[in-house]
Amino acid sequence: MSKKPLADDRRRDLATEAFAKLVRAAFKGETDKARESLAVIETQFGEEIDILDRARRYAAMNVASEVARPGRPKNPSERLLAGIMALNADDLDAAETTLTQVISEEPRNADAHYVLAIVRVRRDRVDEALASLTSACSLSAERRAQAPLDAEFATLIGNPAFDALIAA
């Protein structure tokens, strides 16, 4: 897999930082700051489709009741978020462990399968990535529609299994 130009890497780092600000603000119950961070991601980093999608999904969660607690994740929603944050920070070990745990608790969680597919693609474990992505797409039409647009899966384009999956 070829490395992106340095400017793109820096832009992705900035988008990741903005997502982290959104999460920190939400954990503290600072909804105005969380909204501001989401607005920054939407206006300045819209081309980072995966981070934008995760930010929007996170912002849509009931932050006050489910995520406002600091400390270790206490339920599958919090663990999913922790897995996404680990992925955004490129901590693939933590992301995979956390997402696998979410899936063991909620096997029909399309988002957890989808994010796990991203982790596995980044690790060049194509067959496992395709299995996770197949699960995500079978559980959610949104995930099936998003997959061909997600830059994370660019290396899978041309793979017969991926092409069949997104064509279905």
TORBA-545370 format. One record per residue (C-alpha): x, y, z; chain. Coordinates in Angstrom, 2 decimals. Layout:
<atoms>
{atom {X, Y, Z}, 'A'}
...
</atoms>
This chain:
<atoms>
{atom {0.00, 0.00, 0.00}, 'A'}
{atom {1.51, 3.33, -1.00}, 'A'}
{atom {1.95, 6.08, 1.53}, 'A'}
{atom {-0.12, 9.25, 1.10}, 'A'}
{atom {1.73, 12.52, 0.58}, 'A'}
{atom {2.84, 14.18, 3.81}, 'A'}
{atom {0.27, 16.97, 3.46}, 'A'}
{atom {-2.55, 14.39, 3.37}, 'A'}
{atom {-1.11, 12.66, 6.44}, 'A'}
{atom {-1.03, 15.97, 8.32}, 'A'}
{atom {-4.59, 16.76, 7.24}, 'A'}
{atom {-5.77, 13.36, 8.50}, 'A'}
{atom {-3.94, 13.96, 11.80}, 'A'}
{atom {-5.77, 17.28, 12.17}, 'A'}
{atom {-9.10, 15.59, 11.42}, 'A'}
{atom {-8.31, 12.95, 14.04}, 'A'}
{atom {-7.48, 15.66, 16.57}, 'A'}
{atom {-10.79, 17.38, 15.84}, 'A'}
{atom {-12.61, 14.08, 16.41}, 'A'}
{atom {-10.76, 13.62, 19.71}, 'A'}
{atom {-11.90, 17.12, 20.76}, 'A'}
{atom {-15.48, 16.17, 19.94}, 'A'}
{atom {-15.20, 13.06, 22.10}, 'A'}
{atom {-13.56, 14.89, 25.02}, 'A'}
{atom {-16.21, 17.59, 24.96}, 'A'}
{atom {-18.98, 15.01, 24.86}, 'A'}
{atom {-17.48, 13.06, 27.75}, 'A'}
{atom {-17.44, 16.27, 29.79}, 'A'}
{atom {-21.04, 17.04, 28.82}, 'A'}
{atom {-19.96, 20.16, 26.90}, 'A'}
{atom {-22.45, 19.83, 24.06}, 'A'}
{atom {-21.70, 23.26, 22.58}, 'A'}
{atom {-18.01, 22.40, 22.25}, 'A'}
{atom {-18.91, 19.00, 20.82}, 'A'}
{atom {-21.12, 20.66, 18.19}, 'A'}
{atom {-18.33, 23.11, 17.36}, 'A'}
{atom {-15.89, 20.24, 16.86}, 'A'}
{atom {-18.36, 18.44, 14.62}, 'A'}
{atom {-18.81, 21.62, 12.59}, 'A'}
{atom {-15.03, 21.90, 12.17}, 'A'}
{atom {-14.84, 18.31, 10.95}, 'A'}
{atom {-17.72, 18.86, 8.53}, 'A'}
{atom {-16.39, 22.11, 7.11}, 'A'}
{atom {-12.63, 21.57, 7.13}, 'A'}
{atom {-12.19, 17.81, 6.83}, 'A'}
{atom {-15.16, 16.66, 4.74}, 'A'}
{atom {-12.84, 14.68, 2.45}, 'A'}
{atom {-11.91, 12.43, 5.38}, 'A'}
{atom {-15.14, 10.51, 4.85}, 'A'}
{atom {-14.49, 7.82, 7.43}, 'A'}
{atom {-13.70, 10.27, 10.24}, 'A'}
{atom {-16.62, 12.49, 9.23}, 'A'}
{atom {-19.00, 9.52, 9.30}, 'A'}
{atom {-17.71, 8.40, 12.71}, 'A'}
{atom {-17.99, 11.94, 14.07}, 'A'}
{atom {-21.57, 12.28, 12.87}, 'A'}
{atom {-22.53, 8.91, 14.31}, 'A'}
{atom {-20.89, 9.72, 17.60}, 'A'}
{atom {-22.55, 13.13, 17.79}, 'A'}
{atom {-25.91, 11.49, 17.13}, 'A'}
{atom {-25.54, 9.19, 20.13}, 'A'}
{atom {-27.25, 10.14, 23.34}, 'A'}
{atom {-24.07, 11.60, 24.81}, 'A'}
{atom {-25.55, 12.63, 28.11}, 'A'}
{atom {-26.92, 9.23, 29.10}, 'A'}
{atom {-24.52, 6.76, 27.50}, 'A'}
{atom {-21.12, 8.35, 27.04}, 'A'}
{atom {-20.72, 11.12, 29.57}, 'A'}
{atom {-19.04, 8.84, 32.09}, 'A'}
{atom {-15.29, 9.10, 32.27}, 'A'}
{atom {-13.12, 6.03, 32.70}, 'A'}
{atom {-13.32, 2.61, 31.13}, 'A'}
{atom {-16.10, 1.87, 28.66}, 'A'}
{atom {-19.03, 0.33, 30.49}, 'A'}
{atom {-21.30, -0.85, 27.69}, 'A'}
{atom {-21.10, -1.89, 24.02}, 'A'}
{atom {-21.78, 1.65, 22.75}, 'A'}
{atom {-18.89, 3.03, 24.79}, 'A'}
{atom {-16.65, 0.16, 23.69}, 'A'}
{atom {-17.53, 0.79, 20.04}, 'A'}
{atom {-16.55, 4.41, 20.50}, 'A'}
{atom {-13.31, 3.36, 22.21}, 'A'}
{atom {-12.56, 1.07, 19.27}, 'A'}
{atom {-13.17, 3.90, 16.80}, 'A'}
{atom {-10.94, 6.21, 18.80}, 'A'}
{atom {-8.20, 3.56, 18.87}, 'A'}
{atom {-8.55, 3.15, 15.09}, 'A'}
{atom {-8.33, 6.90, 14.56}, 'A'}
{atom {-5.20, 6.93, 16.72}, 'A'}
{atom {-3.82, 4.02, 14.62}, 'A'}
{atom {-3.70, 1.73, 17.68}, 'A'}
{atom {-4.82, -1.31, 15.72}, 'A'}
{atom {-4.25, -3.81, 18.54}, 'A'}
{atom {-6.55, -1.94, 20.93}, 'A'}
{atom {-9.09, -1.29, 18.18}, 'A'}
{atom {-9.28, -4.94, 17.15}, 'A'}
{atom {-9.53, -6.21, 20.73}, 'A'}
{atom {-12.25, -3.72, 21.63}, 'A'}
{atom {-14.28, -4.24, 18.46}, 'A'}
{atom {-14.10, -8.01, 18.78}, 'A'}
{atom {-15.48, -7.64, 22.30}, 'A'}
{atom {-18.34, -5.47, 21.03}, 'A'}
{atom {-19.18, -8.05, 18.38}, 'A'}
{atom {-19.16, -10.86, 20.94}, 'A'}
{atom {-21.70, -8.86, 22.99}, 'A'}
{atom {-23.71, -7.57, 20.02}, 'A'}
{atom {-23.19, -9.82, 16.99}, 'A'}
{atom {-25.67, -7.76, 14.95}, 'A'}
{atom {-23.78, -4.48, 15.43}, 'A'}
{atom {-23.08, -3.47, 11.81}, 'A'}
{atom {-20.89, -0.55, 12.85}, 'A'}
{atom {-18.58, -2.76, 14.90}, 'A'}
{atom {-18.21, -5.22, 11.99}, 'A'}
{atom {-17.53, -2.34, 9.60}, 'A'}
{atom {-14.86, -0.72, 11.76}, 'A'}
{atom {-13.28, -4.12, 12.40}, 'A'}
{atom {-13.10, -4.57, 8.60}, 'A'}
{atom {-11.14, -1.31, 8.42}, 'A'}
{atom {-8.73, -2.51, 11.11}, 'A'}
{atom {-8.16, -5.74, 9.23}, 'A'}
{atom {-7.68, -4.00, 5.88}, 'A'}
{atom {-5.05, -1.77, 7.46}, 'A'}
{atom {-3.30, -4.93, 8.65}, 'A'}
{atom {-3.44, -6.42, 5.13}, 'A'}
{atom {-5.61, -9.31, 6.35}, 'A'}
{atom {-7.85, -9.18, 3.31}, 'A'}
{atom {-9.89, -12.36, 3.86}, 'A'}
{atom {-10.71, -11.39, 7.45}, 'A'}
{atom {-11.51, -7.84, 6.35}, 'A'}
{atom {-13.88, -9.13, 3.69}, 'A'}
{atom {-15.58, -11.42, 6.21}, 'A'}
{atom {-16.14, -8.52, 8.61}, 'A'}
{atom {-17.29, -6.24, 5.80}, 'A'}
{atom {-19.68, -8.92, 4.52}, 'A'}
{atom {-21.22, -9.12, 8.00}, 'A'}
{atom {-21.54, -5.33, 8.19}, 'A'}
{atom {-23.13, -5.10, 4.76}, 'A'}
{atom {-25.58, -7.91, 5.43}, 'A'}
{atom {-26.70, -6.10, 8.59}, 'A'}
{atom {-26.89, -2.58, 7.16}, 'A'}
{atom {-27.71, -1.17, 3.74}, 'A'}
{atom {-25.91, 2.03, 4.82}, 'A'}
{atom {-22.67, 0.12, 5.30}, 'A'}
{atom {-23.05, -1.53, 1.88}, 'A'}
{atom {-23.53, 1.89, 0.28}, 'A'}
{atom {-20.62, 3.43, 2.19}, 'A'}
{atom {-18.03, 0.71, 1.56}, 'A'}
{atom {-17.23, 1.54, -2.08}, 'A'}
{atom {-16.84, 5.22, -1.14}, 'A'}
{atom {-14.62, 4.62, 1.88}, 'A'}
{atom {-10.94, 5.26, 1.11}, 'A'}
{atom {-10.06, 2.61, 3.70}, 'A'}
{atom {-11.20, -0.05, 1.24}, 'A'}
{atom {-9.45, 1.35, -1.84}, 'A'}
{atom {-6.99, -1.55, -1.82}, 'A'}
{atom {-9.90, -3.97, -2.17}, 'A'}
{atom {-11.21, -2.48, -5.41}, 'A'}
{atom {-10.76, -5.09, -8.09}, 'A'}
{atom {-10.92, -7.95, -5.59}, 'A'}
{atom {-13.72, -10.19, -6.92}, 'A'}
{atom {-15.19, -10.78, -3.45}, 'A'}
{atom {-15.26, -7.04, -2.67}, 'A'}
{atom {-16.69, -6.17, -6.07}, 'A'}
{atom {-19.42, -8.80, -5.67}, 'A'}
{atom {-20.20, -7.57, -2.17}, 'A'}
{atom {-20.72, -3.94, -3.18}, 'A'}
{atom {-22.59, -4.88, -6.34}, 'A'}
{atom {-25.17, -6.93, -4.45}, 'A'}
</atoms>
